[in-house]
């Protein structure tokens, strides 16, 4: 009796992580909507989104450029070059965690998964004669 393992079910691997560039670009494409989601309560002043700090209080010492994603809290030391880093700073996350959360918020994870997950096991190698 032989056992045919070629018909065994294939476990689905997790989809590969999206790159920071893909997620940062997705956030930037959403512009002010993304910034307002991360930091609600701010205002647009002179082409920049202004709010008191990462804690969300009134003020304008933290500024975000909606065209580039660059941001800085001029009353502190917090700053970054993209909206993924802003997401990480606001929520106390690592860059990887922020990228994954932002991708989920953007709906990028589900949209990419069907195209990137393996759908079948590779064909088994054929035995060779010695």
The first five atom37 places (N, CA, C, CB, O) and aatype in JSON, in Angstrom:
{
  "aatype": [20, 20, 20, 20, 20, 20, 20, 20, 20, 20, 20, 20, 20, 20, 20, 20, 20, 20, 20, 20, 20, 20, 20, 20, 20, 20, 20, 20, 20, 20, 20, 20, 20, 20, 20, 20, 20, 20, 20, 20, 20, 20, 20, 20, 20, 20, 20, 20, 20, 20, 20, 20, 20, 20, 20, 20, 20, 20, 20, 20, 20, 20, 20, 20, 20, 20, 20, 20, 20, 20, 20, 20, 20, 20, 20, 20, 20, 20, 20, 20, 20, 20, 20, 20, 20, 20, 20, 20, 20, 20, 20, 20, 20, 20, 20, 20, 20, 20, 20, 20, 20, 20, 20, 20, 20, 20, 20, 20, 20, 20, 20, 20, 20, 20, 20, 20, 20, 20, 20, 20, 20, 20, 20, 20, 20, 20, 20, 20, 20, 20],
  "atom_mask": [
    [1, 1, 1, 1, 1],
    [1, 1, 1, 1, 1],
    [1, 1, 1, 1, 1],
    [1, 1, 1, 1, 1],
    [1, 1, 1, 1, 1],
    [1, 1, 1, 1, 1],
    [1, 1, 1, 1, 1],
    [1, 1, 1, 1, 1],
    [1, 1, 1, 1, 1],
    [1, 1, 1, 1, 1],
    [1, 1, 1, 1, 1],
    [1, 1, 1, 1, 1],
    [1, 1, 1, 1, 1],
    [1, 1, 1, 1, 1],
    [1, 1, 1, 1, 1],
    [1, 1, 1, 1, 1],
    [1, 1, 1, 1, 1],
    [1, 1, 1, 1, 1],
    [1, 1, 1, 1, 1],
    [1, 1, 1, 1, 1],
    [1, 1, 1, 1, 1],
    [1, 1, 1, 1, 1],
    [1, 1, 1, 1, 1],
    [1, 1, 1, 1, 1],
    [1, 1, 1, 1, 1],
    [1, 1, 1, 1, 1],
    [1, 1, 1, 1, 1],
    [1, 1, 1, 1, 1],
    [1, 1, 1, 1, 1],
    [1, 1, 1, 1, 1],
    [1, 1, 1, 1, 1],
    [1, 1, 1, 1, 1],
    [1, 1, 1, 1, 1],
    [1, 1, 1, 1, 1],
    [1, 1, 1, 1, 1],
    [1, 1, 1, 1, 1],
    [1, 1, 1, 1, 1],
    [1, 1, 1, 1, 1],
    [1, 1, 1, 1, 1],
    [1, 1, 1, 1, 1],
    [1, 1, 1, 1, 1],
    [1, 1, 1, 1, 1],
    [1, 1, 1, 1, 1],
    [1, 1, 1, 1, 1],
    [1, 1, 1, 1, 1],
    [1, 1, 1, 1, 1],
    [1, 1, 1, 1, 1],
    [1, 1, 1, 1, 1],
    [1, 1, 1, 1, 1],
    [1, 1, 1, 1, 1],
    [1, 1, 1, 1, 1],
    [1, 1, 1, 1, 1],
    [1, 1, 1, 1, 1],
    [1, 1, 1, 1, 1],
    [1, 1, 1, 1, 1],
    [1, 1, 1, 1, 1],
    [1, 1, 1, 1, 1],
    [1, 1, 1, 1, 1],
    [1, 1, 1, 1, 1],
    [1, 1, 1, 1, 1],
    [1, 1, 1, 1, 1],
    [1, 1, 1, 1, 1],
    [1, 1, 1, 1, 1],
    [1, 1, 1, 1, 1],
    [1, 1, 1, 1, 1],
    [1, 1, 1, 1, 1],
    [1, 1, 1, 1, 1],
    [1, 1, 1, 1, 1],
    [1, 1, 1, 1, 1],
    [1, 1, 1, 1, 1],
    [1, 1, 1, 1, 1],
    [1, 1, 1, 1, 1],
    [1, 1, 1, 1, 1],
    [1, 1, 1, 1, 1],
    [1, 1, 1, 1, 1],
    [1, 1, 1, 1, 1],
    [1, 1, 1, 1, 1],
    [1, 1, 1, 1, 1],
    [1, 1, 1, 1, 1],
    [1, 1, 1, 1, 1],
    [1, 1, 1, 1, 1],
    [1, 1, 1, 1, 1],
    [1, 1, 1, 1, 1],
    [1, 1, 1, 1, 1],
    [1, 1, 1, 1, 1],
    [1, 1, 1, 1, 1],
    [1, 1, 1, 1, 1],
    [1, 1, 1, 1, 1],
    [1, 1, 1, 1, 1],
    [1, 1, 1, 1, 1],
    [1, 1, 1, 1, 1],
    [1, 1, 1, 1, 1],
    [1, 1, 1, 1, 1],
    [1, 1, 1, 1, 1],
    [1, 1, 1, 1, 1],
    [1, 1, 1, 1, 1],
    [1, 1, 1, 1, 1],
    [1, 1, 1, 1, 1],
    [1, 1, 1, 1, 1],
    [1, 1, 1, 1, 1],
    [1, 1, 1, 1, 1],
    [1, 1, 1, 1, 1],
    [1, 1, 1, 1, 1],
    [1, 1, 1, 1, 1],
    [1, 1, 1, 1, 1],
    [1, 1, 1, 1, 1],
    [1, 1, 1, 1, 1],
    [1, 1, 1, 1, 1],
    [1, 1, 1, 1, 1],
    [1, 1, 1, 1, 1],
    [1, 1, 1, 1, 1],
    [1, 1, 1, 1, 1],
    [1, 1, 1, 1, 1],
    [1, 1, 1, 1, 1],
    [1, 1, 1, 1, 1],
    [1, 1, 1, 1, 1],
    [1, 1, 1, 1, 1],
    [1, 1, 1, 1, 1],
    [1, 1, 1, 1, 1],
    [1, 1, 1, 1, 1],
    [1, 1, 1, 1, 1],
    [1, 1, 1, 1, 1],
    [1, 1, 1, 1, 1],
    [1, 1, 1, 1, 1],
    [1, 1, 1, 1, 1],
    [1, 1, 1, 1, 1],
    [1, 1, 1, 1, 1],
    [1, 1, 1, 1, 1],
    [1, 1, 1, 1, 1],
    [1, 1, 1, 1, 1]
  ],
  "atom_positions": [
    [[0.84, -1.18, 0.0], [0.0, 0.0, 0.0], [0.89, 1.24, 0.0], [-0.96, 0.0, 1.22], [1.81, 1.35, 0.8]],
    [[0.6, 2.17, -0.89], [1.34, 3.42, -0.94], [0.44, 4.56, -0.53], [1.93, 3.66, -2.35], [-0.77, 4.55, -0.76]],
    [[1.03, 5.53, 0.06], [0.29, 6.71, 0.5], [0.66, 7.85, -0.44], [0.6, 7.08, 2.01], [1.84, 8.13, -0.67]],
    [[-0.36, 8.5, -0.96], [-0.16, 9.61, -1.88], [-0.29, 10.93, -1.11], [-1.18, 9.56, -3.06], [-1.39, 11.36, -0.79]],
    [[0.85, 11.55, -0.82], [0.84, 12.8, -0.07], [0.61, 14.01, -0.99], [2.15, 12.97, 0.69], [0.44, 15.13, -0.5]],
    [[0.59, 13.81, -2.28], [0.41, 14.94, -3.2], [-0.99, 15.52, -3.13], [0.71, 14.51, -4.61], [-1.21, 16.63, -3.61]],
    [[-1.94, 14.79, -2.54], [-3.3, 15.29, -2.42], [-3.61, 15.82, -1.03], [-4.29, 14.21, -2.78], [-4.76, 16.14, -0.72]],
    [[-2.6, 15.91, -0.19], [-2.81, 16.44, 1.16], [-3.16, 17.91, 1.08], [-1.55, 16.23, 2.05], [-2.65, 18.61, 0.2]],
    [[-4.04, 18.4, 1.98], [-4.39, 19.83, 1.95], [-3.17, 20.7, 2.2], [-5.49, 20.13, 3.0], [-2.26, 20.34, 2.95]],
    [[-3.18, 21.82, 1.57], [-2.07, 22.77, 1.72], [-2.46, 23.81, 2.75], [-1.72, 23.44, 0.36], [-3.52, 24.43, 2.65]],
    [[-1.6, 24.02, 3.74], [-1.85, 25.07, 4.73], [-1.58, 26.42, 4.07], [-0.95, 24.89, 6.0], [-0.59, 26.59, 3.36]],
    [[-2.47, 27.36, 4.31], [-2.32, 28.69, 3.75], [-1.34, 29.49, 4.61], [-3.68, 29.41, 3.65], [-1.55, 29.64, 5.82]],
    [[-0.32, 29.99, 4.01], [0.63, 30.85, 4.71], [0.04, 32.25, 4.81], [2.0, 30.87, 3.98], [-0.81, 32.64, 4.01]],
    [[0.51, 32.98, 5.79], [0.08, 34.38, 5.92], [0.57, 35.15, 4.71], [0.61, 35.02, 7.24], [1.63, 34.83, 4.17]],
    [[-0.18, 36.15, 4.28], [0.28, 36.93, 3.13], [1.56, 37.67, 3.49], [-0.8, 37.92, 2.68], [1.77, 38.02, 4.65]],
    [[2.42, 37.91, 2.52], [3.63, 38.68, 2.82], [3.26, 40.09, 3.26], [4.57, 38.72, 1.6], [2.27, 40.67, 2.8]],
    [[4.07, 40.62, 4.15], [3.8, 41.97, 4.64], [3.95, 42.97, 3.5], [4.77, 42.34, 5.81], [4.81, 42.84, 2.64]],
    [[3.09, 43.96, 3.53], [3.21, 45.05, 2.57], [4.43, 45.88, 2.93], [1.92, 45.94, 2.55], [4.84, 45.91, 4.09]],
    [[5.01, 46.53, 1.97], [6.17, 47.37, 2.25], [5.72, 48.67, 2.91], [6.97, 47.67, 0.95], [4.56, 49.08, 2.81]],
    [[6.65, 49.31, 3.6], [6.35, 50.6, 4.21], [5.97, 51.61, 3.13], [7.56, 51.12, 5.01], [5.07, 52.43, 3.34]],
    [[6.64, 51.54, 1.99], [6.37, 52.48, 0.91], [4.93, 52.33, 0.4], [7.36, 52.26, -0.24], [4.25, 53.33, 0.13]],
    [[4.46, 51.07, 0.27], [3.09, 50.84, -0.19], [2.07, 51.43, 0.77], [2.84, 49.35, -0.38], [1.12, 52.09, 0.36]],
    [[2.28, 51.17, 2.07], [1.32, 51.64, 3.07], [1.41, 53.15, 3.24], [1.56, 50.94, 4.41], [0.38, 53.82, 3.32]],
    [[2.62, 53.69, 3.3], [2.78, 55.14, 3.41], [2.16, 55.83, 2.2], [4.28, 55.53, 3.54], [1.53, 56.88, 2.34]],
    [[2.33, 55.25, 1.03], [1.71, 55.81, -0.18], [0.2, 55.74, -0.13], [2.21, 55.07, -1.41], [-0.49, 56.66, -0.57]],
    [[-0.32, 54.65, 0.43], [-1.77, 54.52, 0.58], [-2.34, 55.55, 1.53], [-2.12, 53.14, 1.06], [-3.39, 56.13, 1.27]],
    [[-1.62, 55.78, 2.64], [-2.06, 56.81, 3.59], [-1.99, 58.19, 2.95], [-1.21, 56.77, 4.88], [-2.89, 59.01, 3.1]],
    [[-0.91, 58.44, 2.24], [-0.73, 59.75, 1.59], [-1.8, 59.98, 0.53], [0.67, 59.85, 0.96], [-2.27, 61.1, 0.36]],
    [[-2.2, 58.93, -0.16], [-3.26, 59.06, -1.16], [-4.58, 59.44, -0.52], [-3.41, 57.76, -1.95], [-5.41, 60.1, -1.15]],
    [[-4.79, 59.04, 0.72], [-6.01, 59.42, 1.45], [-5.88, 60.81, 2.06], [-6.32, 58.39, 2.56], [-6.87, 61.37, 2.53]],
    [[-4.68, 61.37, 2.07], [-4.44, 62.75, 2.47], [-5.0, 63.13, 3.82], [-5.0, 63.64, 1.47], [-4.73, 62.49, 4.84]],
    [[-5.79, 64.2, 3.81], [-6.33, 64.74, 5.06], [-7.25, 63.75, 5.78], [-7.1, 66.02, 4.79], [-7.34, 63.78, 7.01]],
    [[-7.92, 62.88, 5.04], [-8.76, 61.87, 5.71], [-7.91, 61.0, 6.63], [-9.49, 60.99, 4.66], [-8.3, 60.74, 7.76]],
    [[-6.76, 60.56, 6.14], [-5.87, 59.72, 6.95], [-5.33, 60.51, 8.14], [-4.71, 59.18, 6.1], [-5.31, 60.0, 9.26]],
    [[-4.91, 61.73, 7.91], [-4.35, 62.55, 8.99], [-5.41, 62.82, 10.05], [-3.78, 63.89, 8.44], [-5.13, 62.74, 11.24]],
    [[-6.61, 63.15, 9.62], [-7.7, 63.41, 10.58], [-8.09, 62.15, 11.34], [-8.93, 63.97, 9.85], [-8.54, 62.23, 12.48]],
    [[-7.93, 60.99, 10.73], [-8.2, 59.74, 11.44], [-7.15, 59.51, 12.52], [-8.23, 58.56, 10.45], [-7.47, 59.11, 13.64]],
    [[-5.89, 59.75, 12.17], [-4.81, 59.55, 13.14], [-4.87, 60.59, 14.25], [-3.44, 59.61, 12.43], [-4.72, 60.26, 15.42]],
    [[-5.08, 61.85, 13.88], [-5.09, 62.96, 14.83], [-6.35, 63.79, 14.65], [-3.83, 63.85, 14.64], [-6.31, 64.87, 14.05]],
    [[-7.47, 63.32, 15.16], [-8.71, 64.11, 15.01], [-8.64, 65.41, 15.82], [-9.93, 63.28, 15.46], [-7.97, 65.47, 16.84]],
    [[-9.33, 66.41, 15.34], [-9.44, 67.66, 16.09], [-8.51, 68.77, 15.66], [-9.2, 67.39, 17.49], [-8.58, 69.87, 16.2]],
    [[-7.64, 68.51, 14.69], [-6.74, 69.55, 14.22], [-7.39, 70.42, 13.16], [-5.47, 68.95, 13.69], [-8.56, 70.24, 12.81]],
    [[-6.61, 71.36, 12.65], [-7.11, 72.28, 11.61], [-6.08, 72.43, 10.51], [-7.45, 73.67, 12.21], [-4.88, 72.26, 10.73]],
    [[-6.56, 72.73, 9.33], [-5.68, 73.02, 8.21], [-5.32, 74.5, 8.28], [-6.36, 72.65, 6.84], [-6.19, 75.37, 8.24]],
    [[-4.02, 74.78, 8.37], [-3.52, 76.16, 8.45], [-2.35, 76.31, 7.5], [-3.11, 76.54, 9.91], [-1.31, 75.68, 7.68]],
    [[-2.52, 77.15, 6.5], [-1.43, 77.42, 5.57], [-0.92, 76.18, 4.85], [-0.29, 78.06, 6.3], [0.28, 76.07, 4.61]],
    [[-1.79, 75.28, 4.52], [-1.4, 74.08, 3.79], [-0.9, 72.94, 4.67], [-0.36, 74.42, 2.81], [-0.56, 71.88, 4.16]],
    [[-0.84, 73.16, 5.98], [-0.42, 72.1, 6.91], [-1.52, 71.82, 7.92], [0.89, 72.5, 7.63], [-2.28, 72.72, 8.29]],
    [[-1.59, 70.59, 8.37], [-2.54, 70.19, 9.39], [-1.88, 70.47, 10.74], [-2.97, 68.68, 9.25], [-0.77, 70.0, 10.99]],
    [[-2.54, 71.22, 11.59], [-1.97, 71.63, 12.87], [-2.82, 71.14, 14.03], [-1.81, 73.16, 12.92], [-4.05, 71.18, 13.97]],
    [[-2.16, 70.68, 15.08], [-2.81, 70.23, 16.31], [-1.81, 70.44, 17.44], [-3.27, 68.72, 16.21], [-0.62, 70.66, 17.18]],
    [[-2.26, 70.37, 18.68], [-1.38, 70.66, 19.82], [-0.24, 69.67, 19.98], [-2.18, 70.67, 21.06], [0.9, 70.09, 20.19]],
    [[-0.52, 68.37, 19.91], [0.52, 67.36, 20.07], [-0.05, 66.0, 19.67], [1.05, 67.32, 21.53], [-1.19, 65.91, 19.2]],
    [[0.73, 64.98, 19.85], [0.25, 63.62, 19.58], [-0.91, 63.23, 20.49], [1.39, 62.62, 19.76], [-1.67, 62.32, 20.17]],
    [[-1.06, 63.93, 21.61], [-2.16, 63.65, 22.54], [-3.48, 64.25, 22.06], [-1.82, 64.19, 23.92], [-4.54, 63.92, 22.6]],
    [[-3.43, 65.12, 21.05], [-4.64, 65.63, 20.45], [-5.22, 66.89, 21.04], [-5.64, 64.62, 20.5], [-6.33, 67.29, 20.68]],
    [[-4.49, 67.55, 21.95], [-5.06, 68.78, 22.51], [-5.01, 69.92, 21.51], [-4.3, 69.17, 23.78], [-4.33, 69.86, 20.48]],
    [[-5.77, 70.97, 21.83], [-5.81, 72.14, 20.96], [-4.45, 72.79, 20.9], [-6.87, 73.16, 21.44], [-3.68, 72.76, 21.86]],
    [[-4.17, 73.37, 19.79], [-2.9, 74.05, 19.61], [-2.41, 73.87, 18.19], [-1.85, 73.54, 20.6], [-3.14, 73.38, 17.32]],
    [[-1.17, 74.25, 17.95], [-0.64, 74.11, 16.6], [0.86, 73.85, 16.58], [-0.96, 75.33, 15.8], [1.53, 74.21, 15.62]],
    [[1.39, 73.23, 17.65], [2.81, 72.97, 17.64], [3.18, 71.7, 16.86], [3.31, 72.85, 19.06], [4.32, 71.55, 16.44]],
    [[2.22, 70.8, 16.65], [2.47, 69.63, 15.82], [1.87, 69.9, 14.45], [1.87, 68.33, 16.45], [0.68, 70.2, 14.32]],
    [[2.7, 69.79, 13.42], [2.24, 70.07, 12.06], [2.54, 68.87, 11.17], [2.92, 71.36, 11.49], [3.56, 68.21, 11.3]],
    [[1.59, 68.62, 10.26], [1.71, 67.52, 9.3], [1.53, 68.1, 7.9], [0.67, 66.39, 9.59], [0.56, 68.82, 7.64]],
    [[2.44, 67.77, 7.02], [2.32, 68.2, 5.63], [1.5, 67.14, 4.88], [3.73, 68.41, 4.96], [1.99, 66.03, 4.7]],
    [[0.28, 67.46, 4.45], [-0.56, 66.45, 3.79], [-0.07, 66.03, 2.41], [-1.95, 66.97, 3.68], [-0.52, 65.02, 1.88]],
    [[0.84, 66.79, 1.82], [1.37, 66.42, 0.5], [2.53, 65.45, 0.59], [1.8, 67.67, -0.26], [2.71, 64.6, -0.29]],
    [[3.34, 65.55, 1.65], [4.52, 64.7, 1.78], [4.41, 63.69, 2.91], [5.74, 65.55, 2.0], [5.1, 62.67, 2.88]],
    [[3.56, 63.96, 3.89], [3.45, 63.09, 5.06], [4.45, 63.42, 6.15], [3.62, 61.67, 4.65], [4.38, 62.85, 7.23]],
    [[5.38, 64.34, 5.88], [6.36, 64.74, 6.9], [5.63, 65.46, 8.03], [7.48, 65.65, 6.29], [4.69, 66.21, 7.79]],
    [[6.08, 65.23, 9.27], [5.43, 65.83, 10.43], [6.46, 66.11, 11.51], [4.31, 64.91, 10.97], [7.52, 65.49, 11.55]],
    [[6.14, 67.04, 12.4], [7.02, 67.37, 13.52], [6.21, 68.06, 14.61], [8.19, 68.28, 13.06], [5.3, 68.83, 14.33]],
    [[6.57, 67.76, 15.85], [6.03, 68.47, 17.01], [7.1, 69.47, 17.41], [5.65, 67.49, 18.2], [8.11, 69.11, 18.02]],
    [[6.88, 70.72, 17.07], [7.88, 71.75, 17.29], [8.03, 72.14, 18.75], [7.55, 72.96, 16.48], [8.95, 72.89, 19.09]],
    [[7.15, 71.64, 19.62], [7.3, 71.87, 21.06], [7.99, 70.68, 21.73], [5.92, 72.12, 21.7], [8.19, 70.69, 22.94]],
    [[8.33, 69.68, 20.97], [8.97, 68.49, 21.51], [10.01, 67.95, 20.55], [7.92, 67.42, 21.81], [10.56, 68.68, 19.73]],
    [[10.26, 66.66, 20.66], [11.29, 66.04, 19.83], [10.7, 65.07, 18.8], [12.28, 65.31, 20.69], [11.44, 64.54, 17.97]],
    [[9.39, 64.85, 18.85], [8.77, 63.89, 17.94], [8.7, 64.44, 16.53], [7.38, 63.53, 18.43], [8.29, 65.58, 16.31]],
    [[9.11, 63.59, 15.55], [9.03, 63.97, 14.14], [9.19, 62.73, 13.29], [10.1, 65.02, 13.78], [9.7, 61.71, 13.75]],
    [[8.74, 62.83, 12.06], [8.86, 61.7, 11.14], [8.69, 62.13, 9.71], [7.83, 60.63, 11.48], [8.28, 63.26, 9.42]],
    [[9.01, 61.22, 8.81], [8.99, 61.55, 7.4], [7.8, 61.03, 6.63], [10.21, 61.04, 6.78], [7.65, 61.3, 5.44]],
    [[6.91, 60.27, 7.32], [5.75, 59.73, 6.62], [4.62, 59.47, 7.62], [6.11, 58.42, 5.87], [4.8, 59.59, 8.83]],
    [[3.45, 59.13, 7.08], [2.28, 58.95, 7.93], [2.3, 57.62, 8.69], [1.03, 59.03, 7.09], [1.57, 57.47, 9.67]],
    [[3.11, 56.65, 8.25], [3.25, 55.42, 9.04], [3.97, 55.75, 10.35], [4.04, 54.32, 8.24], [3.59, 55.24, 11.4]],
    [[4.98, 56.58, 10.29], [5.69, 56.95, 11.52], [4.79, 57.78, 12.44], [6.97, 57.72, 11.19], [4.9, 57.69, 13.66]],
    [[3.9, 58.6, 11.86], [2.95, 59.35, 12.66], [1.98, 58.39, 13.36], [2.16, 60.36, 11.78], [1.68, 58.56, 14.54]],
    [[1.5, 57.38, 12.63], [0.61, 56.37, 13.2], [1.31, 55.66, 14.37], [0.18, 55.34, 12.11], [0.71, 55.46, 15.42]],
    [[2.58, 55.29, 14.17], [3.35, 54.6, 15.21], [3.51, 55.48, 16.44], [4.72, 54.18, 14.67], [3.31, 55.02, 17.57]],
    [[3.88, 56.73, 16.24], [4.09, 57.65, 17.36], [2.79, 57.9, 18.12], [4.66, 58.99, 16.87], [2.78, 57.9, 19.35]],
    [[1.7, 58.1, 17.41], [0.41, 58.39, 18.04], [-0.07, 57.22, 18.91], [-0.63, 58.71, 16.98], [-0.6, 57.43, 20.0]],
    [[0.12, 55.99, 18.41], [-0.42, 54.82, 19.1], [0.61, 54.03, 19.9], [-1.07, 53.91, 18.1], [0.29, 52.98, 20.45]],
    [[1.85, 54.52, 19.97], [2.88, 53.83, 20.74], [3.23, 52.46, 20.17], [2.45, 53.69, 22.17], [3.42, 51.51, 20.92]],
    [[3.31, 52.37, 18.84], [3.57, 51.1, 18.17], [4.94, 51.09, 17.52], [2.49, 50.82, 17.13], [5.55, 52.13, 17.3]],
    [[5.41, 49.88, 17.21], [6.62, 49.77, 16.39], [6.23, 50.16, 14.96], [7.23, 48.32, 16.45], [5.05, 50.24, 14.63]],
    [[7.22, 50.39, 14.13], [6.95, 50.73, 12.73], [6.23, 49.57, 12.03], [8.27, 51.07, 12.0], [5.32, 49.81, 11.22]],
    [[6.62, 48.34, 12.32], [5.96, 47.18, 11.7], [4.49, 47.09, 12.12], [6.69, 45.88, 12.09], [3.62, 46.85, 11.29]],
    [[4.23, 47.29, 13.42], [2.85, 47.24, 13.9], [2.01, 48.36, 13.28], [2.81, 47.34, 15.44], [0.87, 48.15, 12.88]],
    [[2.6, 49.54, 13.2], [1.88, 50.68, 12.6], [1.6, 50.42, 11.13], [2.7, 51.97, 12.76], [0.5, 50.7, 10.65]],
    [[2.57, 49.88, 10.41], [2.36, 49.55, 9.0], [1.2, 48.58, 8.84], [3.64, 48.96, 8.38], [0.34, 48.77, 7.98]],
    [[1.17, 47.53, 9.68], [0.12, 46.52, 9.57], [-1.26, 47.09, 9.92], [0.43, 45.34, 10.48], [-2.24, 46.8, 9.24]],
    [[-1.33, 47.89, 10.99], [-2.61, 48.51, 11.37], [-3.1, 49.47, 10.28], [-2.48, 49.27, 12.7], [-4.28, 49.47, 9.93]],
    [[-2.18, 50.28, 9.76], [-2.57, 51.24, 8.71], [-3.02, 50.5, 7.45], [-1.38, 52.19, 8.38], [-3.97, 50.92, 6.8]],
    [[-2.35, 49.4, 7.11], [-2.75, 48.61, 5.95], [-4.16, 48.06, 6.15], [-1.75, 47.45, 5.69], [-4.97, 48.05, 5.22]],
    [[-4.46, 47.6, 7.36], [-5.81, 47.11, 7.65], [-6.83, 48.25, 7.5], [-5.88, 46.52, 9.08], [-7.88, 48.06, 6.9]],
    [[-6.51, 49.42, 8.05], [-7.41, 50.57, 7.97], [-7.67, 50.95, 6.52], [-6.83, 51.76, 8.74], [-8.79, 51.31, 6.15]],
    [[-6.63, 50.87, 5.7], [-6.76, 51.2, 4.29], [-7.46, 50.11, 3.48], [-5.39, 51.47, 3.7], [-7.86, 50.34, 2.34]],
    [[-7.59, 48.92, 4.07], [-8.17, 47.8, 3.35], [-7.19, 47.15, 2.39], [-9.39, 48.25, 2.59], [-7.6, 46.41, 1.49]],
    [[-5.91, 47.41, 2.56], [-4.9, 46.88, 1.65], [-4.61, 45.41, 1.91], [-3.62, 47.68, 1.78], [-4.29, 44.68, 0.97]],
    [[-4.72, 44.96, 3.14], [-4.38, 43.58, 3.47], [-5.31, 42.61, 2.77], [-4.44, 43.36, 4.98], [-4.85, 41.68, 2.11]],
    [[-6.61, 42.81, 2.9], [-7.58, 41.9, 2.29], [-7.51, 41.95, 0.78], [-8.99, 42.24, 2.76], [-7.68, 40.93, 0.11]],
    [[-7.27, 43.11, 0.23], [-7.23, 43.24, -1.22], [-6.03, 42.51, -1.82], [-7.2, 44.7, -1.62], [-6.1, 42.04, -2.95]],
    [[-4.95, 42.42, -1.08], [-3.74, 41.81, -1.61], [-3.7, 40.3, -1.39], [-2.53, 42.44, -0.99], [-3.11, 39.57, -2.18]],
    [[-4.34, 39.84, -0.32], [-4.2, 38.44, 0.08], [-4.54, 37.43, -1.02], [-5.07, 38.19, 1.24], [-3.74, 36.51, -1.23]],
    [[-5.66, 37.53, -1.73], [-5.98, 36.5, -2.71], [-4.93, 36.35, -3.81], [-7.3, 36.79, -3.33], [-4.75, 35.25, -4.34]],
    [[-4.25, 37.4, -4.15], [-3.26, 37.33, -5.22], [-1.9, 36.85, -4.74], [-3.11, 38.66, -5.87], [-1.08, 36.43, -5.55]],
    [[-1.64, 36.9, -3.44], [-0.3, 36.59, -2.97], [-0.21, 35.29, -2.19], [0.19, 37.71, -2.12], [0.89, 34.78, -1.98]],
    [[-1.34, 34.74, -1.77], [-1.27, 33.48, -1.02], [-1.11, 32.32, -1.98], [-2.54, 33.29, -0.16], [-1.65, 32.34, -3.08]],
    [[-0.35, 31.28, -1.57], [-0.23, 30.11, -2.44], [-1.58, 29.39, -2.51], [0.87, 29.15, -1.92], [-2.3, 29.31, -1.52]],
    [[-1.9, 28.89, -3.67], [-3.19, 28.22, -3.84], [-3.05, 26.71, -3.94], [-3.88, 28.73, -5.07], [-4.03, 25.99, -3.76]],
    [[-1.86, 26.22, -4.21], [-1.68, 24.78, -4.31], [-0.25, 24.43, -3.93], [-2.01, 24.26, -5.73], [0.66, 25.26, -3.99]],
    [[-0.08, 23.19, -3.54], [1.26, 22.72, -3.19], [2.06, 22.55, -4.48], [1.21, 21.38, -2.39], [1.49, 22.26, -5.53]],
    [[3.36, 22.73, -4.4], [4.15, 22.49, -5.6], [4.08, 21.0, -5.96], [5.63, 22.94, -5.38], [3.89, 20.15, -5.1]],
    [[4.23, 20.72, -7.23], [4.18, 19.33, -7.68], [5.31, 18.55, -7.03], [4.27, 19.25, -9.22], [6.43, 19.06, -6.92]],
    [[5.05, 17.33, -6.61], [6.1, 16.53, -5.98], [7.18, 16.2, -7.01], [5.52, 15.23, -5.37], [6.91, 16.04, -8.2]],
    [[8.4, 16.11, -6.53], [9.52, 15.78, -7.41], [9.38, 14.34, -7.86], [10.89, 16.01, -6.7], [8.98, 13.47, -7.08]],
    [[9.72, 14.09, -9.12], [9.67, 12.74, -9.66], [10.96, 12.01, -9.28], [9.48, 12.75, -11.2], [12.04, 12.59, -9.36]],
    [[10.84, 10.75, -8.85], [12.08, 10.01, -8.51], [12.94, 9.84, -9.76], [11.73, 8.6, -7.9], [12.43, 9.67, -10.87]],
    [[14.21, 9.89, -9.57], [15.15, 9.71, -10.67], [15.84, 8.36, -10.55], [16.18, 10.86, -10.7], [16.03, 7.85, -9.44]],
    [[16.21, 7.81, -11.64], [16.92, 6.53, -11.63], [18.35, 6.77, -11.2], [16.87, 5.84, -13.04], [18.97, 7.77, -11.55]],
    [[18.86, 5.84, -10.44], [20.25, 5.95, -10.01], [21.17, 5.27, -10.95], [20.45, 5.4, -8.65], [22.38, 5.27, -10.74]]
  ]
}
